[in-house]
Every structure is written in structure tokens, then in C-alpha cells.
Amino acid sequence: MERYRVVGGTARIGLGTILGLTAEQLAPRRHLVDIVAEGKDGAAVVRPRQSLDFKIGETIDLADEPEKRLDGILEAEAGSTVRRSRKPRGARQQAPADGGNGAGEAGGGAG
């Protein structure tokens, strides 16, 4: 999971998103989430049954990259665990210019 801080308004996290909450964050939201895993300190990994709102200054741990609509609202915290590099959504690896079939070689059929 990667830790994010809310820096620009209210972060609304959609239902089904896997996230980690502290005991203090979980207490008032417990009836709105399904517990995936719970720690001894009361913190938990949860899956919301409805959208959850987090205000500026709160931190949450997300299992996946945040949705694009949360750009500018959530900021990854320095030193948090990064599982993969952050790529812009929709970015795809481009195929080789020759289509991978050796267009640079002299072409032609058997002859």
C-alpha cells in the first residue's frame, strides 16, 4: 500500500476501493465498510460499501493508484511504500515503429 495525504479539498474514495485506515479514522466509519484485515492497534484494511470522504490533512493508505479525478487532491507521502512506478492513466507501451517485423531489413518474399 502507498500512503497519501489529502492536500486539496475533500477526497471522496469510492466503494470497493481497498484502503488502510487508522483506528481513529475507522471508528466513525466502521458501519460503512467491510473489514478486510484488522491490526492489533485497531487500524484496518477496509473496502467501503459507500463513498467515504476525507478532509485536508488526513492520510490514507491505498492498495492501488488513486483515480485520476483525485490528482491535486491526494499527494503521495515521501518514504511511503511504492509497489510500482506511477504512470499516467491511459499510458501504454508503444509498439516498435517497424511493428516488430524487421522493416529495416530488405523485404521480399521467397524467390
Sequence and secondary structure as in RCSB ss.txt:
>XXXX:A:sequence
MERYRVVGGTARIGLGTILGLTAEQLAPRRHLVDIVAEGKDGAAVVRPRQSLDFKIGETIDLADEPEKRLDGILE
AEAGSTVRRSRKPRGARQQAPADGGNGAGEAGGGAG
>XXXX:A:secstr
 EEEEE SS EEE TT  EEE HHHHGGGGGGEEEEEE TTS EEEEESS EEE TT EEEESS   GGGBTTEE
E TT   SS    TT      TTTTS TTS      
